[in-house]
Amino acid sequence: QVQLVESGGGLVQSGGSLTLSCAVSGSHLNYYSVAWFRQAPGKEREGVACISYSSASRTFGDSVQGRFDISRDNAANTVFLHMNSLKPEDTAVYYCAADKNLVDLCAHWTPAPEAWGQGTQVTVSS
């Protein structure tokens, strides 16, 4: 069973950058599309970025388009979320999720992927 562990969260000033990592174990990353979601206090979880198993397809939420990027290193079984021009409204717990179904995950932001990580806190100060 695939397992995900996020890292790289922390406190950053507005306008700064941060890169999150999602380490995958229990299965080869090649089989999975991987997404990043986030949830701020009192708000619903939202899809942030998603990358297909081959990296050929990347999708982004409207609120992060042009500021965030997603990449993956299948050999290292790791997916990265590169966050630039951070804003206080980006403050949230960030989760990675994996699923073999590209459409469900990256087009529909399924709330029930095959696996979730435990989350990592990102706080952006103004």
C-alpha positions in Angstrom: 0.0 0.0 0.0 1.4 3.4 -1.0 2.4 5.7 1.8 3.1 9.4 1.6 5.1 11.7 3.9 5.3 15.5 3.4 8.1 17.7 4.5 9.4 21.2 4.0 6.7 23.3 5.6 7.5 26.2 7.8 7.2 30.0 8.3 7.9 32.3 5.4 7.4 36.0 4.8 5.0 37.3 2.2 6.6 37.3 -1.2 8.9 34.5 -0.3 9.3 30.9 -1.6 9.1 27.5 -0.2 9.4 24.0 -1.6 7.5 21.1 -0.2 8.4 17.4 -0.7 6.2 14.3 -0.8 8.1 11.1 -0.3 6.3 8.0 -1.5 6.9 4.5 -0.2 5.2 1.1 -0.5 4.9 1.3 -4.3 6.7 2.7 -7.3 5.8 6.3 -7.9 5.6 5.7 -11.7 2.1 4.1 -11.2 0.6 7.2 -9.6 -0.5 10.7 -10.3 0.1 12.9 -7.3 -1.7 16.0 -6.2 -1.2 18.7 -3.5 -4.2 19.9 -1.6 -4.4 22.4 1.2 -6.8 23.3 4.0 -6.9 26.5 5.9 -8.7 26.8 9.3 -12.4 27.1 8.7 -12.2 26.4 5.0 -12.7 23.4 2.8 -9.8 21.4 1.4 -8.8 22.7 -2.1 -6.8 21.2 -4.9 -3.5 23.1 -5.4 -1.5 21.3 -8.0 -1.5 17.9 -9.7 1.0 16.0 -11.9 0.4 12.9 -14.0 2.6 9.8 -13.6 4.6 10.7 -16.7 4.8 14.5 -15.8 3.2 15.1 -19.2 0.2 16.8 -17.5 0.1 19.4 -14.8 -2.9 21.2 -13.4 -3.2 24.0 -10.9 -5.9 25.6 -8.8 -6.9 29.0 -9.9 -5.6 30.7 -6.7 -2.0 29.4 -7.3 -1.8 29.5 -11.1 1.4 31.2 -12.2 2.9 31.2 -8.7 3.2 27.5 -7.9 4.8 24.6 -9.8 4.9 20.9 -9.3 7.5 18.4 -10.3 8.4 14.8 -9.6 11.5 12.6 -9.5 10.2 9.0 -10.1 13.7 7.6 -9.4 13.7 9.2 -6.0 10.0 8.5 -5.4 9.4 12.1 -4.6 7.1 14.8 -5.7 7.8 18.5 -5.1 5.6 21.6 -4.8 7.5 24.8 -5.6 5.7 27.8 -4.1 6.7 31.3 -5.1 5.3 34.8 -4.4 3.6 33.4 -1.3 0.8 35.4 0.2 -0.8 35.2 3.7 -3.8 33.5 2.2 -1.6 30.6 1.2 -1.3 29.8 4.9 -2.7 26.2 5.3 -1.9 22.6 6.0 -0.6 21.1 2.8 -1.3 17.5 1.9 -0.1 15.3 -0.9 -2.3 12.6 -2.3 -1.8 9.8 -4.8 -4.1 7.9 -7.1 -3.7 5.7 -10.2 -6.7 7.5 -11.8 -5.4 10.6 -13.4 -8.8 12.1 -14.3 -10.2 11.5 -10.8 -7.2 13.1 -9.1 -6.1 15.9 -11.5 -9.4 16.9 -13.2 -11.9 16.2 -10.4 -9.7 16.7 -7.3 -11.2 13.6 -5.8 -11.7 13.8 -2.1 -11.0 10.1 -1.8 -7.6 9.3 -3.4 -5.9 6.0 -2.7 -3.6 7.6 -0.2 -3.1 10.8 1.8 -0.1 12.1 3.6 -0.3 13.5 7.1 0.2 17.1 6.1 2.7 19.9 6.6 2.0 23.4 7.9 2.8 26.4 5.8 2.5 29.8 7.4 3.0 33.0 5.4 3.4 36.2 7.5 2.5 39.6 6.2 
